[in-house]
Amino acid sequence: MTAAGNAGREVASSNLDAREGLTSQLTCMMTQRRPLGAFARFVLAPLAPLAPLAAFVGMPAAANAQTDYYNTDRGRPFHIEDAYPVERRAFELQAAPLRLERGAGGVYHWSVEPELAYGILPRTQLEVGVPLSYVDAAGGSTSGVAGVHVSVLHNLNVETSLPALAVGARALLPVGALAPDDPYFSFAGIATRTFTWMRFHVNGEYTVGDEPAIGAGTGELSRWSAGIAMDKTFPLRSLLVGAEFVARQPLSGSSEMVFVAGTGLRYQRTPRWAIDGGIGKHLTGDDRAWYVTFGSAYAFGLPWHP
């Protein structure tokens, strides 16, 4: 996330009424003295299975001057991302983002995609990832490299009275035994709008490439996808919780459109280390799978660059 984007949010949240409202909601969440209403029922309640994760990391009483928990990267924990890249000359290492999906017939699909993002230019990040896939089915198991992801994200403006806007492009290259036979290129538009009570993100993406052969590994690629996410931040706890709804058309034109709903959280353990987790379900489509995600990211810079 850019420093300018963080500054804009800090100015907005400095309003006295917003502070009082945030403190009231945060106290309620942590002490459970009264319900949070619809937000708790539809966003916080599904996160109950992730409660042991919060206990495991030892969530402190407060975490000051930490802002990376704001940054909802693609897949961490949501498919929908915000419009802000990493800061210029900063690195973000996503060491072991794990996704487990259980499909029809008890087929389990494990995937891990180590990624490295770099703020190569002002408001611009370059990211490279290597997805590793393991499929455990009744007829046997398969594993291997499922391609190489190369992506770029450029933020067009800092959010003011207008939403923050960004454009992105990424490529899935045919590298590895489980990768598709041909490269695929995707182009995306992103918008982020922040209010004192909630943030909203809208993403749209289109993928160029031929229809893949049956069984070819294309991961989460779709011919097109569109979705919206909302999240609530708790700065005094360096915590973000949210939910998303995504519609996507698989690359195979004969496949049914897929609607996906998910919820998750992102928590900053130290100024450099953030963790996240989420759960979701494919509501329609050929395989109405459940999935669980868990990720961890470490931000750092080169010693000769401030």
PASEKE-759015 format. One record per atom (N, C-alpha, C): residue in one letter; x, y, z. Coordinates in steps of 0.1 Angstrom, whole numbers, padded with zeros to 4 digits, always signed. Example, Ala and Ser with C-alpha at 12.3 -4.5 7.8 and 13.67 -1.06 7.14 Angstrom:
a+0132-0057+0078;a+0123-0045+0078;a+0132-0033+0078;s+0128-0022+0071;s+0137-0011+0071;s+0129+0000+0079;
This chain:
m+0009-0012+0000;m+0000+0000+0000;m+0009+0012+0000;t+0005+0022-0008;t+0013+0034-0008;t+0012+0043+0004;a+0023+0050+0007;a+0023+0059+0019;a+0012+0070+0018;a+0010+0075+0005;a+0000+0085+0003;a-0014+0079+0006;g-0016+0067+0002;g-0029+0060+0005;g-0031+0059+0020;n-0021+0055+0027;n-0022+0053+0042;n-0025+0067+0048;a-0018+0077+0043;a-0020+0090+0049;a-0034+0095+0047;g-0040+0092+0036;g-0053+0096+0033;g-0063+0090+0043;r-0061+0077+0045;r-0069+0070+0055;r-0068+0075+0069;e-0055+0078+0073;e-0053+0083+0086;e-0059+0097+0089;v-0059+0105+0078;v-0066+0118+0080;v-0081+0116+0081;a-0086+0107+0073;a-0101+0105+0074;a-0105+0099+0088;s-0097+0090+0093;s-0100+0084+0106;s-0097+0093+0118;s-0091+0104+0116;s-0088+0113+0127;s-0100+0121+0132;n-0111+0121+0124;n-0123+0127+0128;n-0128+0122+0142;l-0131+0131+0151;l-0135+0127+0165;l-0146+0117+0165;d-0157+0120+0157;d-0168+0111+0157;d-0164+0097+0152;a-0156+0096+0142;a-0152+0083+0136;a-0144+0076+0147;r-0135+0083+0154;r-0127+0076+0164;r-0136+0070+0175;e-0146+0078+0180;e-0155+0073+0190;e-0163+0061+0185;g-0168+0062+0173;g-0175+0050+0167;g-0166+0038+0166;l-0154+0040+0161;l-0145+0028+0160;l-0141+0022+0173;t-0139+0031+0183;t-0135+0026+0197;t-0147+0018+0202;s-0159+0023+0200;s-0171+0016+0205;s-0173+0002+0199;q-0171+0001+0186;q-0172-0011+0179;q-0161-0021+0182;l-0149-0016+0184;l-0138-0025+0187;l-0140-0030+0201;t-0144-0022+0210;t-0146-0027+0224;t-0157-0038+0224;c-0167-0035+0217;c-0178-0045+0216;c-0173-0059+0210;m-0165-0058+0200;m-0160-0070+0193;m-0151-0078+0203;m-0143-0071+0210;m-0133-0078+0219;m-0139-0083+0232;t-0149-0076+0237;t-0155-0080+0250;t-0168-0087+0249;q-0175-0086+0237;q-0187-0093+0234;q-0198-0088+0244;r-0198-0075+0248;r-0208-0070+0257;r-0222-0068+0250;r-0221-0066+0237;r-0234-0064+0229;r-0231-0069+0215;p-0241-0073+0208;p-0239-0078+0194;p-0236-0067+0184;l-0230-0071+0173;l-0226-0061+0163;l-0237-0061+0152;g-0248-0069+0153;g-0258-0068+0143;g-0255-0076+0131;a-0259-0071+0120;a-0258-0078+0107;a-0243-0081+0103;f-0235-0071+0106;f-0220-0073+0103;f-0215-0085+0110;a-0218-0087+0123;a-0213-0099+0130;a-0220-0112+0125;r-0232-0111+0121;r-0239-0124+0117;r-0233-0129+0103;f-0231-0119+0094;f-0228-0123+0081;f-0213-0123+0078;v-0205-0116+0086;v-0190-0115+0083;v-0182-0122+0094;l-0185-0118+0107;l-0177-0123+0117;l-0180-0138+0121;a-0193-0141+0121;a-0197-0154+0125;a-0190-0165+0117;p-0190-0164+0103;p-0183-0175+0095;p-0168-0176+0098;l-0162-0166+0105;l-0148-0167+0108;l-0145-0174+0121;a-0155-0180+0128;a-0153-0187+0140;a-0143-0198+0139;p-0142-0206+0128;p-0132-0216+0127;p-0118-0211+0127;l-0116-0198+0124;l-0103-0192+0124;l-0099-0187+0138;a-0107-0188+0148;a-0104-0183+0161;a-0091-0189+0167;p-0089-0202+0165;p-0076-0208+0170;p-0064-0201+0164;l-0065-0196+0152;l-0054-0189+0145;l-0050-0177+0153;a-0060-0169+0157;a-0058-0157+0165;a-0051-0160+0178;a-0056-0171+0184;a-0050-0174+0197;a-0036-0179+0195;f-0033-0186+0184;f-0020-0192+0182;f-0009-0180+0180;v-0013-0170+0173;v-0003-0159+0170;v-0002-0150+0182;g-0011-0151+0192;g-0009-0143+0204;g-0012-0128+0201;m-0025-0125+0197;m-0029-0112+0194;m-0027-0102+0205;p-0018-0092+0204;p-0016-0082+0215;p-0027-0073+0217;a-0026-0065+0228;a-0037-0055+0231;a-0037-0044+0221;a-0026-0040+0215;a-0026-0029+0206;a-0014-0030+0197;a-0014-0025+0185;a-0003-0025+0176;a-0003-0012+0169;n+0007-0004+0172;n+0007+0010+0166;n+0016+0011+0154;a+0013+0020+0145;a+0021+0024+0134;a+0023+0012+0124;q+0012+0004+0123;q+0013-0008+0114;q+0001-0006+0104;t+0005-0007+0091;t-0005-0004+0080;t-0006-0015+0070;d+0002-0026+0070;d+0001-0036+0059;d-0011-0044+0060;y-0018-0044+0071;y-0030-0052+0072;y-0041-0046+0063;y-0040-0033+0059;y-0050-0027+0050;y-0049-0034+0036;n-0038-0039+0032;n-0035-0043+0018;n-0041-0056+0015;t-0052-0057+0009;t-0058-0070+0005;t-0053-0074-0009;d-0042-0082-0008;d-0037-0087-0021;d-0046-0098-0027;r-0044-0100-0039;r-0052-0111-0046;r-0049-0124-0039;g-0060-0130-0034;g-0059-0143-0028;g-0055-0143-0013;r-0053-0131-0008;r-0049-0130+0006;r-0056-0119+0013;p-0068-0122+0019;p-0074-0135+0019;p-0085-0136+0008;f-0087-0125+0000;f-0098-0124-0009;f-0093-0125-0023;h-0102-0130-0032;h-0099-0129-0047;h-0099-0114-0051;i-0108-0106-0045;i-0109-0092-0048;i-0097-0085-0041;e-0090-0076-0047;e-0079-0068-0041;e-0082-0053-0042;d-0074-0046-0034;d-0076-0031-0034;d-0067-0025-0044;a-0068-0012-0045;a-0062-0005-0057;a-0047+0000-0053;y-0041-0005-0042;y-0028+0000-0038;y-0018-0010-0039;p-0006-0007-0046;p+0005-0016-0046;p+0014-0014-0034;v+0025-0022-0034;v+0035-0020-0023;v+0042-0007-0026;e+0048-0002-0015;e+0055+0011-0017;e+0067+0010-0026;r+0071+0021-0032;r+0083+0021-0041;r+0095+0016-0034;r+0103+0007-0040;r+0115+0001-0035;r+0114-0008-0024;a+0101-0012-0020;a+0098-0021-0010;a+0096-0035-0016;f+0099-0045-0008;f+0096-0059-0012;f+0086-0065-0003;e+0078-0074-0008;e+0069-0081+0000;e+0070-0096-0004;l+0074-0104+0005;l+0076-0119+0003;l+0064-0126+0008;q+0056-0133+0000;q+0045-0141+0004;q+0051-0155+0004;a+0055-0159+0016;a+0063-0171+0018;a+0056-0184+0015;a+0044-0186+0021;a+0037-0198+0019;a+0022-0196+0019;p+0016-0189+0009;p+0002-0188+0009;p-0004-0201+0005;l-0012-0207+0013;l-0018-0221+0012;l-0033-0220+0009;r-0037-0228-0001;r-0052-0229-0004;r-0055-0244-0004;l-0065-0248+0003;l-0071-0261+0003;l-0085-0261-0002;e-0088-0268-0013;e-0101-0269-0018;e-0106-0283-0019;r-0119-0285-0014;r-0125-0298-0014;r-0136-0298-0024;g-0135-0306-0035;g-0145-0306-0045;g-0154-0317-0044;a-0162-0319-0055;a-0171-0330-0056;a-0164-0344-0055;g-0170-0354-0049;g-0164-0367-0049;g-0153-0368-0039;g-0151-0358-0030;g-0140-0359-0021;g-0126-0356-0026;v-0125-0349-0038;v-0113-0345-0044;v-0107-0333-0036;y-0094-0335-0031;y-0088-0324-0024;y-0077-0318-0033;h-0077-0305-0034;h-0067-0298-0042;h-0059-0288-0033;w-0047-0291-0031;w-0038-0283-0023;w-0029-0274-0033;s-0028-0261-0030;s-0019-0253-0038;s-0012-0243-0029;v+0001-0241-0032;v+0010-0231-0025;v+0016-0223-0036;e+0016-0210-0035;e+0022-0201-0045;e+0031-0190-0038;p+0044-0194-0036;p+0053-0183-0031;p+0054-0172-0041;e+0053-0160-0036;e+0053-0148-0045;e+0063-0137-0039;l+0068-0129-0048;l+0076-0118-0044;l+0072-0106-0052;a+0068-0095-0045;a+0063-0083-0051;a+0074-0072-0048;y+0076-0063-0058;y+0086-0052-0056;y+0080-0039-0061;g+0081-0028-0054;g+0077-0015-0058;g+0087-0009-0068;i+0085-0013-0081;i+0095-0010-0091;i+0095+0005-0095;l+0084+0011-0094;l+0082+0025-0098;l+0072+0032-0089;p+0071+0045-0088;p+0061+0051-0080;p+0047+0045-0083;r+0040+0041-0072;r+0026+0035-0073;r+0025+0023-0083;t+0036+0016-0085;t+0036+0005-0094;t+0044-0007-0088;q+0038-0018-0088;q+0045-0030-0083;q+0046-0041-0094;l+0057-0049-0093;l+0059-0060-0102;l+0059-0072-0093;e+0052-0083-0097;e+0051-0095-0088;e+0053-0107-0096;v+0060-0117-0090;v+0063-0130-0097;v+0059-0141-0087;g+0052-0151-0092;g+0048-0162-0083;g+0049-0175-0090;v+0052-0186-0083;v+0053-0199-0088;v+0043-0208-0081;p+0031-0211-0087;p+0021-0220-0081;p+0025-0234-0081;l+0025-0241-0070;l+0027-0255-0068;l+0014-0262-0065;s+0011-0273-0071;s-0003-0279-0070;s-0001-0293-0067;y-0011-0298-0058;y-0012-0312-0055;y-0027-0316-0055;v-0030-0326-0062;v-0044-0330-0063;v-0045-0345-0058;d-0053-0347-0048;d-0055-0360-0042;d-0069-0365-0046;a-0071-0374-0055;a-0083-0379-0059;a-0084-0395-0057;a-0096-0400-0058;a-0097-0415-0056;a-0089-0423-0066;g-0087-0418-0078;g-0080-0425-0088;g-0065-0423-0087;g-0060-0416-0078;g-0046-0413-0077;g-0043-0398-0074;s-0031-0395-0073;s-0027-0381-0070;s-0017-0376-0080;t-0017-0363-0082;t-0008-0356-0091;t-0002-0344-0084;s+0010-0340-0088;s+0016-0328-0082;s+0026-0323-0092;g+0029-0310-0090;g+0039-0304-0098;g+0038-0289-0099;v+0046-0282-0107;v+0045-0268-0109;v+0034-0265-0119;a+0026-0255-0116;a+0014-0252-0124;a+0015-0239-0131;g+0028-0235-0135;g+0030-0223-0143;g+0038-0213-0135;v+0040-0202-0141;v+0047-0190-0135;v+0038-0178-0137;h+0034-0171-0126;h+0026-0159-0127;h+0036-0147-0127;v+0033-0138-0137;v+0040-0125-0137;v+0030-0114-0138;s+0029-0105-0129;s+0019-0094-0129;s+0024-0081-0126;v+0017-0071-0130;v+0021-0057-0127;v+0008-0049-0123;l+0009-0041-0113;l-0003-0033-0108;l+0002-0018-0107;h-0006-0009-0113;h-0003+0005-0113;h-0015+0013-0107;n-0013+0020-0096;n-0023+0029-0090;n-0023+0042-0098;l-0035+0046-0102;l-0037+0058-0110;l-0038+0071-0102;n-0044+0069-0090;n-0046+0082-0082;n-0048+0078-0067;v-0045+0088-0059;v-0047+0086-0045;v-0062+0089-0042;e-0068+0082-0033;e-0082+0084-0031;e-0085+0097-0024;t-0094+0105-0029;t-0099+0117-0023;t-0114+0117-0023;s-0121+0126-0029;s-0135+0125-0031;s-0139+0114-0041;l-0129+0110-0049;l-0131+0100-0059;l-0125+0087-0054;p-0129+0076-0059;p-0123+0063-0055;p-0109+0062-0060;a-0100+0054-0053;a-0087+0051-0058;a-0089+0041-0070;l-0082+0044-0081;l-0083+0035-0093;l-0069+0029-0096;a-0070+0017-0101;a-0057+0010-0105;a-0060+0001-0117;v-0050-0001-0125;v-0051-0011-0136;v-0040-0021-0134;g-0042-0033-0139;g-0033-0044-0137;g-0033-0053-0149;a-0022-0060-0151;a-0020-0070-0161;a-0012-0082-0156;r-0015-0094-0159;r-0008-0105-0155;r-0008-0116-0165;a+0003-0125-0164;a+0004-0136-0174;a+0007-0149-0166;l+0000-0159-0171;l+0003-0173-0167;l+0011-0180-0177;l+0024-0183-0174;l+0033-0188-0184;l+0033-0204-0183;p+0034-0211-0195;p+0034-0225-0195;p+0047-0231-0190;v+0049-0231-0177;v+0061-0237-0171;v+0057-0248-0161;g+0061-0260-0162;g+0058-0270-0152;g+0048-0281-0158;a+0048-0292-0151;a+0040-0303-0156;a+0025-0301-0156;l+0020-0293-0146;l+0006-0290-0145;l+0002-0277-0151;a+0010-0270-0158;a+0007-0257-0164;a+0000-0259-0177;p-0008-0249-0182;p-0015-0250-0195;p-0004-0251-0206;d-0009-0255-0218;d+0000-0256-0229;d+0004-0243-0235;d-0005-0233-0233;d-0002-0219-0239;d-0003-0209-0228;p+0004-0197-0230;p+0003-0186-0221;p-0011-0180-0221;y-0015-0174-0209;y-0027-0167-0208;y-0024-0153-0203;f-0031-0143-0208;f-0029-0129-0204;f-0042-0123-0199;s-0041-0117-0187;s-0053-0111-0181;s-0051-0096-0179;f-0062-0088-0180;f-0062-0074-0178;f-0073-0070-0168;a-0070-0061-0158;a-0079-0059-0148;a-0081-0044-0145;g-0092-0040-0140;g-0095-0027-0135;g-0099-0028-0120;i-0095-0019-0112;i-0097-0020-0097;i-0101-0006-0092;a-0111-0006-0083;a-0115+0007-0076;a-0117+0004-0061;t-0112+0013-0053;t-0113+0013-0039;t-0120+0025-0033;r-0130+0024-0025;r-0137+0036-0019;r-0137+0033-0004;t-0132+0043+0003;t-0131+0042+0018;t-0141+0052+0025;f-0149+0046+0034;f-0158+0054+0043;f-0153+0052+0057;t-0157+0060+0066;t-0153+0058+0080;t-0158+0045+0086;w-0169+0040+0081;w-0175+0028+0086;w-0172+0015+0078;m-0167+0016+0066;m-0165+0005+0057;m-0156+0009+0045;r-0149-0001+0040;r-0143+0001+0027;r-0149-0009+0016;f-0149-0004+0004;f-0155-0012-0007;f-0145-0013-0018;h-0144-0025-0025;h-0135-0027-0036;h-0143-0034-0047;v-0141-0029-0059;v-0147-0035-0071;v-0136-0039-0081;n-0136-0051-0086;n-0126-0056-0095;n-0133-0062-0107;g-0127-0060-0119;g-0132-0066-0131;g-0120-0070-0139;e-0120-0082-0145;e-0109-0088-0152;e-0113-0096-0164;y-0105-0095-0175;y-0108-0103-0187;y-0095-0110-0191;t-0096-0123-0195;t-0085-0131-0199;t-0085-0134-0214;v-0073-0132-0220;v-0072-0135-0235;v-0065-0148-0236;g-0070-0157-0245;g-0064-0170-0248;g-0074-0180-0253;d-0069-0190-0259;d-0078-0201-0264;d-0084-0209-0253;e-0095-0215-0256;e-0101-0224-0246;e-0091-0236-0243;p-0088-0239-0230;p-0078-0249-0227;p-0083-0263-0230;a-0074-0272-0232;a-0077-0286-0233;a-0082-0291-0220;i-0090-0302-0221;i-0096-0308-0209;i-0085-0313-0200;g-0085-0309-0187;g-0075-0313-0177;g-0063-0304-0177;a-0063-0293-0185;a-0052-0284-0185;a-0053-0275-0172;g-0042-0273-0166;g-0042-0265-0153;g-0042-0250-0156;t-0053-0243-0153;t-0054-0229-0155;t-0057-0222-0142;g-0057-0229-0130;g-0059-0223-0117;g-0072-0216-0116;e-0071-0204-0111;e-0083-0196-0109;e-0086-0187-0121;l-0080-0189-0132;l-0083-0181-0144;l-0097-0183-0149;s-0103-0172-0154;s-0116-0172-0159;s-0116-0163-0172;r-0126-0166-0181;r-0126-0157-0193;r-0129-0143-0188;w-0138-0141-0179;w-0140-0128-0173;w-0145-0131-0158;s-0142-0121-0150;s-0147-0121-0136;s-0150-0107-0132;a-0159-0106-0122;a-0163-0093-0117;a-0167-0096-0102;g-0164-0087-0093;g-0168-0089-0080;g-0166-0077-0071;i-0172-0078-0059;i-0172-0067-0049;i-0168-0073-0036;a-0160-0065-0028;a-0156-0069-0015;a-0158-0057-0006;m-0161-0060+0007;m-0162-0050+0017;m-0154-0054+0029;d-0148-0045+0035;d-0140-0049+0047;d-0141-0038+0058;k-0139-0042+0070;k-0139-0033+0081;k-0126-0034+0088;t-0119-0022+0091;t-0106-0022+0097;t-0107-0018+0112;f-0099-0024+0120;f-0098-0021+0134;f-0083-0016+0137;p-0080-0004+0135;p-0066+0001+0135;p-0059-0002+0149;l-0067-0001+0160;l-0061-0003+0173;l-0056-0018+0175;r-0061-0027+0167;r-0058-0041+0167;r-0050-0045+0154;s-0048-0036+0145;s-0041-0040+0132;s-0048-0051+0126;l-0062-0051+0126;l-0070-0062+0121;l-0080-0057+0110;l-0082-0065+0100;l-0092-0063+0090;l-0100-0075+0088;v-0113-0074+0088;v-0122-0085+0085;v-0132-0081+0074;g-0135-0090+0065;g-0144-0086+0054;g-0150-0098+0047;a-0157-0095+0036;a-0164-0105+0028;a-0164-0101+0014;e-0166-0111+0005;e-0166-0108-0010;e-0176-0117-0017;f-0180-0112-0029;f-0189-0119-0037;f-0184-0118-0052;v-0181-0129-0058;v-0175-0129-0072;v-0183-0137-0081;a-0184-0132-0094;a-0190-0139-0105;a-0180-0141-0115;r-0178-0153-0121;r-0168-0155-0131;r-0173-0166-0141;q-0168-0164-0153;q-0171-0173-0164;q-0159-0182-0167;p-0159-0195-0165;p-0147-0203-0168;p-0142-0201-0182;l-0130-0205-0184;l-0124-0204-0198;l-0131-0213-0207;s-0136-0224-0203;s-0144-0232-0211;s-0158-0226-0213;g-0161-0223-0226;g-0174-0216-0228;g-0186-0225-0225;s-0185-0238-0224;s-0196-0247-0222;s-0199-0248-0207;s-0190-0243-0198;s-0192-0244-0184;s-0201-0234-0179;e-0208-0237-0168;e-0218-0228-0161;e-0210-0217-0154;m-0217-0205-0154;m-0211-0194-0147;m-0210-0197-0132;v-0199-0193-0126;v-0197-0196-0112;v-0198-0184-0103;f-0206-0185-0092;f-0207-0175-0082;f-0200-0180-0069;v-0191-0171-0064;v-0183-0175-0052;v-0185-0165-0041;a-0187-0170-0029;a-0188-0161-0017;a-0177-0165-0007;g-0171-0155-0001;g-0161-0158+0009;g-0160-0148+0020;t-0153-0151+0030;t-0150-0142+0041;t-0137-0145+0047;g-0130-0135+0053;g-0117-0137+0058;g-0112-0125+0067;l-0100-0127+0072;l-0094-0116+0080;l-0079-0115+0077;r-0074-0104+0080;r-0060-0101+0078;r-0055-0094+0091;y-0044-0099+0096;y-0039-0094+0109;y-0024-0091+0108;q-0020-0080+0113;q-0005-0076+0113;q+0001-0080+0127;r+0010-0090+0127;r+0016-0094+0139;r+0027-0085+0143;t+0035-0080+0134;t+0046-0071+0137;t+0046-0061+0126;p+0054-0050+0127;p+0055-0040+0116;p+0058-0046+0102;r+0065-0057+0102;r+0069-0063+0089;r+0061-0076+0085;w+0054-0082+0094;w+0049-0095+0092;w+0033-0094+0094;a+0026-0099+0083;a+0012-0099+0084;a+0007-0113+0080;i-0004-0118+0086;i-0010-0131+0083;i-0024-0129+0079;d-0030-0139+0072;d-0044-0138+0068;d-0049-0152+0067;g-0063-0153+0067;g-0070-0165+0065;g-0084-0163+0060;g-0089-0173+0054;g-0103-0171+0048;g-0109-0184+0045;i-0122-0184+0043;i-0130-0195+0039;i-0140-0191+0029;g-0145-0200+0020;g-0154-0196+0010;g-0160-0208+0003;k-0170-0206-0006;k-0177-0217-0013;k-0181-0212-0027;h-0180-0222-0036;h-0185-0220-0049;h-0200-0223-0049;l-0209-0213-0050;l-0223-0214-0049;l-0230-0221-0061;t-0224-0219-0073;t-0229-0225-0085;t-0217-0231-0093;g-0220-0237-0104;g-0209-0243-0112;g-0209-0258-0112;d-0199-0263-0120;d-0198-0278-0122;d-0193-0284-0109;d-0185-0277-0101;d-0180-0283-0089;d-0181-0273-0077;r-0191-0275-0069;r-0194-0265-0058;r-0185-0268-0046;a-0173-0264-0048;a-0163-0267-0038;a-0162-0257-0026;w-0158-0262-0015;w-0154-0254-0004;w-0139-0251-0004;y-0134-0240+0001;y-0120-0238+0002;y-0116-0230+0014;v-0104-0232+0018;v-0098-0225+0030;v-0085-0220+0026;t-0081-0208+0030;t-0068-0202+0026;t-0061-0197+0039;f-0048-0197+0039;f-0040-0192+0049;f-0027-0187+0043;g-0023-0175+0047;g-0011-0168+0041;g-0003-0160+0051;s+0009-0158+0047;s+0018-0150+0055;s+0027-0141+0046;a+0029-0129+0049;a+0037-0120+0041;a+0047-0112+0050;y+0059-0111+0044;y+0069-0103+0052;y+0074-0092+0043;a+0074-0080+0048;a+0078-0068+0040;a+0091-0063+0044;f+0100-0059+0035;f+0113-0055+0038;f+0118-0046+0026;g+0129-0039+0029;g+0136-0031+0019;g+0151-0034+0018;l+0157-0029+0008;l+0171-0030+0007;l+0178-0021+0016;p+0190-0025+0022;p+0196-0016+0032;p+0201-0003+0026;w+0203-0002+0013;w+0208+0011+0008;w+0196+0020+0003;h+0184+0015+0004;h+0172+0023+0001;h+0164+0026+0013;p+0161+0038+0017;p+0152+0041+0028;p+0138+0036+0026;
